[in-house]
Amino acid sequence: MSVAAFFVAGDLNLDTTTVVPAPAPSGKETQARIALSFGGQGGNVAFFLHCLGEPVRLFGMLGNDPAGDLYLEHLARLGIAYAGGRTDQLPTGMVSVVQQGDAYHMYRQRGANNAIPAESLERALRDALAGEAAVVFISGYTLLDKGCREALAAAAASAGRRQVIAMDPASIDAMSVIGRPGVLGAARVCTYLLPNDEEACWLAREQDAEAAARALHHLTGAIIALKLGARGALLCAGDTVTHMQGVPVEALDVTGAGDSFSAAFLSAHAHGLSDADALRRAVLFSSRKVQFAGTQPAEMAITPSGTERP
């Protein structure tokens, strides 16, 4: 089977992670571990596809600012082709994660991610879907704009069902902005829907993950690959539900784990594995990711010589 060319559309962010070991005695200042990494769902999925040795083109929007320069340099080092644009109107997206004990807070500035022109997305999707073996991944964040949802529908209609389209519906906050009918409508043009259990239950209006997966498959016709975190994953296609247990590991950083799952699942599918085997690969790969710090761990990247870093 020929190797698929991957096209990824989604947010591009610089992430800062602040881990606070203890509150400041004065309540004002304390030492913390602060790390800067590259993130955003689109950037993350493209990165993990790269880690798996896949050729990938990335579509998004960056600001014309130092943060955008850094992101482009990062992609160039990895050899990921950037098919998106830049804007003077908004800054590059940023996310700040603060961890203190068991508390976890995420603060988001979408910035330039809000400035994707629908016509540019549709043109890029049409070009990608015209390929012989295209696999398209699109983030729900990109579909916040109604014009972008219409662009996905138009591009998918032009391609028919010849190519693979996978969508991660993104967070409940994002889905709430789009609205449940809009998310389900976008999912109906997709081959795969890749939510986590919380997102699936919200979207399906179910309390149980398996019931949610069955309902979403019935509502959309898409194959549901549902992420369960440390508990593994499940796959719903037709009347069949396949469960895959998680791998017990000591998790250092779970940020980006769901994106690593999506990348590994689609990579395995592109190489001819069954959906059940792809699910197994995805669980194993995401369990490996959480053992490294950072959204896009340098330890998992592939060097220019084509080998994974030790």
C-alpha positions as CSV (number, residue, x, y, z in Angstrom):
1,M,0.0,0.0,0.0
2,S,1.3,3.5,-0.8
3,V,2.1,5.7,2.1
4,A,-0.5,8.4,2.6
5,A,0.2,12.1,2.5
6,F,-1.2,13.7,5.7
7,F,-2.9,17.1,5.8
8,V,-3.5,18.6,9.2
9,A,-5.6,21.8,9.9
10,G,-5.8,23.2,13.4
11,D,-4.7,25.7,16.0
12,L,-1.0,26.6,16.4
13,N,0.0,27.9,19.8
14,L,3.0,28.5,21.9
15,D,2.5,26.8,25.3
16,T,3.9,27.8,28.6
17,T,3.6,25.2,31.4
18,T,4.1,26.4,35.0
19,V,4.4,23.7,37.7
20,V,4.2,25.3,41.2
21,P,5.4,22.9,43.9
22,A,3.9,24.9,46.8
23,P,2.1,28.2,47.4
24,A,4.2,31.2,48.1
25,P,4.5,31.8,51.9
26,S,3.8,35.5,51.2
27,G,1.1,34.7,48.7
28,K,3.0,36.8,46.0
29,E,6.1,35.0,44.7
30,T,7.5,31.5,44.7
31,Q,9.8,29.3,42.6
32,A,8.3,27.2,39.9
33,R,9.2,25.1,36.9
34,I,8.3,26.9,33.8
35,A,8.7,25.4,30.3
36,L,8.0,26.8,26.8
37,S,6.8,24.4,24.1
38,F,5.1,24.4,20.8
39,G,1.4,23.3,20.8
40,G,-2.0,23.8,19.4
41,Q,-4.1,20.8,18.3
42,G,-3.1,21.2,14.6
43,G,0.6,21.6,15.5
44,N,0.6,18.7,17.9
45,V,-1.0,16.2,15.5
46,A,1.4,17.2,12.8
47,F,4.3,16.9,15.2
48,F,3.3,13.4,16.3
49,L,2.8,12.3,12.7
50,H,6.3,13.5,12.0
51,C,7.5,11.4,15.0
52,L,6.0,8.4,13.3
53,G,7.8,9.2,10.1
54,E,4.9,10.4,8.1
55,P,5.0,13.2,5.5
56,V,2.7,16.0,6.6
57,R,1.5,19.4,5.5
58,L,0.2,21.7,8.2
59,F,-2.5,24.4,7.7
60,G,-3.2,27.1,10.3
61,M,-2.6,30.8,11.0
62,L,0.3,32.5,12.8
63,G,0.8,36.1,13.8
64,N,3.5,38.3,12.2
65,D,5.3,38.4,15.5
66,P,8.3,36.7,17.3
67,A,6.1,33.9,18.5
68,G,5.1,33.2,14.9
69,D,8.8,33.3,13.8
70,L,9.6,30.7,16.4
71,Y,6.9,28.4,15.3
72,L,7.9,28.5,11.7
73,E,11.6,27.9,12.6
74,H,10.4,24.9,14.7
75,L,8.4,23.4,11.7
76,A,11.4,24.0,9.4
77,R,13.7,22.1,11.8
78,L,11.3,19.2,11.8
79,G,10.7,19.2,8.0
80,I,7.0,19.8,8.4
81,A,5.6,21.7,5.4
82,Y,3.6,24.8,6.4
83,A,0.7,25.5,4.1
84,G,-1.0,28.2,6.2
85,G,-0.6,31.9,6.5
86,R,0.3,34.8,8.8
87,T,-1.5,37.9,9.9
88,D,-0.6,41.4,11.1
89,Q,-4.0,41.8,12.8
90,L,-3.7,39.3,15.7
91,P,-0.8,37.7,17.7
92,T,0.2,34.1,17.5
93,G,-2.0,31.9,19.7
94,M,-0.8,31.1,23.2
95,V,-1.8,28.8,26.0
96,S,-0.8,29.0,29.6
97,V,-1.1,25.9,31.7
98,V,-0.6,26.2,35.5
99,Q,-0.3,23.0,37.7
100,Q,-0.3,23.2,41.4
101,G,-0.7,19.9,43.2
102,D,-3.8,18.2,41.8
103,A,-5.1,21.5,40.4
104,Y,-4.8,22.1,36.6
105,H,-5.8,25.3,34.9
106,M,-5.5,26.2,31.2
107,Y,-5.8,29.8,29.9
108,R,-6.1,30.3,26.1
109,Q,-5.5,33.2,23.7
110,R,-6.6,32.0,20.3
111,G,-5.2,35.1,18.6
112,A,-4.3,34.4,15.0
113,N,-6.1,31.1,15.1
114,N,-9.3,33.2,14.8
115,A,-8.2,34.7,11.5
116,I,-8.3,31.7,9.1
117,P,-10.0,32.7,5.9
118,A,-12.7,30.2,5.0
119,E,-11.8,30.4,1.3
120,S,-8.2,29.5,2.0
121,L,-9.2,26.5,4.1
122,E,-11.5,25.2,1.4
123,R,-8.8,25.6,-1.2
124,A,-6.3,23.8,0.9
125,L,-8.7,21.0,1.8
126,R,-9.7,20.5,-1.9
127,D,-6.0,20.3,-2.8
128,A,-5.3,17.8,-0.1
129,L,-8.4,15.6,-0.9
130,A,-7.5,15.5,-4.5
131,G,-4.4,13.5,-3.6
132,E,-4.2,9.8,-4.4
133,A,-3.9,8.7,-0.7
134,A,-4.8,11.8,1.3
135,V,-5.6,11.5,5.0
136,V,-7.0,14.8,6.4
137,F,-7.2,15.7,10.1
138,I,-9.1,18.7,11.1
139,S,-9.5,20.2,14.6
140,G,-12.8,21.3,16.0
141,Y,-11.1,24.6,16.9
142,T,-10.7,25.4,13.2
143,L,-14.4,24.8,12.8
144,L,-15.5,27.5,15.3
145,D,-16.1,29.8,12.3
146,K,-19.3,28.9,10.3
147,G,-17.5,29.7,7.1
148,C,-14.8,27.1,7.9
149,R,-17.5,24.5,8.6
150,E,-19.0,25.2,5.2
151,A,-15.5,25.0,3.7
152,L,-15.1,21.5,5.1
153,A,-18.5,20.4,3.8
154,A,-17.8,21.8,0.3
155,A,-14.4,20.2,0.1
156,A,-15.6,16.8,1.4
157,A,-18.5,16.9,-1.1
158,S,-16.1,17.4,-4.0
159,A,-14.0,14.5,-2.9
160,G,-16.9,12.1,-2.2
161,R,-15.9,9.2,0.1
162,R,-12.6,8.4,-1.6
163,Q,-10.4,9.9,1.1
164,V,-10.1,9.7,4.8
165,I,-11.3,12.7,6.9
166,A,-10.8,12.6,10.7
167,M,-12.0,15.2,13.1
168,D,-11.3,15.8,16.8
169,P,-14.3,17.8,18.0
170,A,-12.0,19.6,20.5
171,S,-13.1,20.8,23.9
172,I,-16.6,21.1,25.3
173,D,-16.1,24.9,25.4
174,A,-15.4,24.9,21.7
175,M,-18.3,22.6,20.9
176,S,-20.6,24.8,23.0
177,V,-19.6,27.8,20.7
178,I,-20.3,25.8,17.5
179,G,-23.4,24.2,18.9
180,R,-24.3,20.5,18.9
181,P,-26.0,20.5,15.5
182,G,-22.9,22.2,13.9
183,V,-20.5,19.7,15.4
184,L,-22.7,16.7,14.4
185,G,-23.1,18.2,10.9
186,A,-19.3,18.5,10.5
187,A,-18.8,14.9,11.8
188,R,-21.2,13.6,9.2
189,V,-18.7,14.3,6.4
190,C,-15.9,12.5,8.3
191,T,-14.7,9.0,8.2
192,Y,-13.5,9.1,11.8
193,L,-14.5,11.1,14.9
194,L,-11.9,11.2,17.6
195,P,-13.4,12.6,20.9
196,N,-12.4,11.9,24.5
197,D,-15.0,10.4,26.8
198,E,-16.1,13.7,28.3
199,E,-16.6,15.3,24.8
200,A,-18.4,12.2,23.5
201,C,-20.8,12.1,26.4
202,W,-21.6,15.9,26.1
203,L,-22.1,15.6,22.3
204,A,-24.2,12.4,22.5
205,R,-26.1,13.5,25.6
206,E,-25.2,10.2,27.3
207,Q,-23.6,9.4,30.7
208,D,-21.7,6.3,29.6
209,A,-18.7,6.4,27.2
210,E,-19.8,3.2,25.2
211,A,-23.4,4.4,25.0
212,A,-22.0,7.8,23.7
213,A,-19.9,6.1,21.1
214,R,-22.8,4.1,19.8
215,A,-25.1,7.1,19.7
216,L,-22.5,9.2,17.9
217,H,-21.9,6.5,15.3
218,H,-25.7,6.3,14.8
219,L,-26.0,10.1,14.5
220,T,-23.1,10.7,12.2
221,G,-22.2,7.5,10.4
222,A,-18.5,8.1,11.3
223,I,-16.4,5.5,13.0
224,I,-15.9,6.6,16.6
225,A,-12.4,6.2,18.1
226,L,-13.0,7.3,21.7
227,K,-10.1,8.2,24.0
228,L,-10.4,7.2,27.6
229,G,-7.1,8.5,29.0
230,A,-5.3,6.1,31.3
231,R,-8.2,3.6,30.8
232,G,-7.3,3.1,27.2
233,A,-9.8,3.6,24.3
234,L,-12.7,2.1,22.5
235,L,-13.8,1.9,18.9
236,C,-17.4,1.9,17.6
237,A,-18.2,0.9,14.0
238,G,-21.6,-0.5,13.2
239,D,-22.8,-2.8,16.0
240,T,-19.3,-3.6,17.1
241,V,-17.5,-1.9,20.0
242,T,-13.8,-2.8,20.6
243,H,-12.2,-1.9,23.9
244,M,-8.5,-1.4,24.4
245,Q,-7.0,-1.3,27.9
246,G,-4.6,1.4,28.8
247,V,-0.9,0.8,29.5
248,P,0.1,1.4,33.1
249,V,2.9,4.0,33.1
250,E,4.0,6.8,35.3
251,A,2.6,9.9,33.6
252,L,4.8,13.0,33.7
253,D,2.8,15.2,31.3
254,V,-0.5,14.3,29.7
255,T,-0.7,17.5,27.7
256,G,-1.0,16.5,24.0
257,A,-1.6,12.8,24.8
258,G,-4.9,12.9,22.9
259,D,-3.2,14.4,19.9
260,S,-0.6,11.7,19.9
261,F,-3.4,9.1,20.0
262,S,-5.0,10.7,16.9
263,A,-1.7,10.8,15.0
264,A,-0.9,7.1,15.8
265,F,-4.4,5.9,14.9
266,L,-4.4,7.6,11.5
267,S,-0.8,6.6,10.8
268,A,-1.6,2.9,11.5
269,H,-4.8,3.2,9.3
270,A,-2.8,4.7,6.5
271,H,-0.4,1.7,6.5
272,G,-3.2,-0.8,6.1
273,L,-3.8,-1.9,9.7
274,S,-7.3,-2.7,10.8
275,D,-9.1,-0.2,13.0
276,A,-8.7,-2.5,16.0
277,D,-5.0,-2.7,15.4
278,A,-4.8,1.0,14.8
279,L,-6.5,1.5,18.2
280,R,-3.9,-0.6,19.9
281,R,-1.1,1.3,18.3
282,A,-2.7,4.6,19.3
283,V,-3.0,3.6,23.0
284,L,0.6,2.4,23.1
285,F,1.9,5.6,21.4
286,S,0.0,7.9,23.6
287,S,1.1,6.0,26.7
288,R,4.7,6.7,25.6
289,K,4.0,10.4,25.1
290,V,2.9,11.0,28.7
291,Q,6.2,9.8,30.0
292,F,7.9,12.9,28.5
293,A,7.5,16.5,29.6
294,G,6.2,19.1,27.2
295,T,3.4,19.2,24.6
296,Q,5.7,18.2,21.8
297,P,8.6,16.3,23.5
298,A,11.9,16.8,21.7
299,E,12.8,13.2,22.8
300,M,10.2,11.9,20.4
301,A,11.2,13.9,17.4
302,I,13.0,12.5,14.4
303,T,16.4,13.8,13.5
304,P,17.2,15.0,9.9
305,S,18.9,11.6,9.3
306,G,15.5,10.0,9.7
307,T,16.0,8.3,13.0
308,E,14.2,8.9,16.3
309,R,16.3,10.7,18.9
310,P,17.6,8.3,21.6
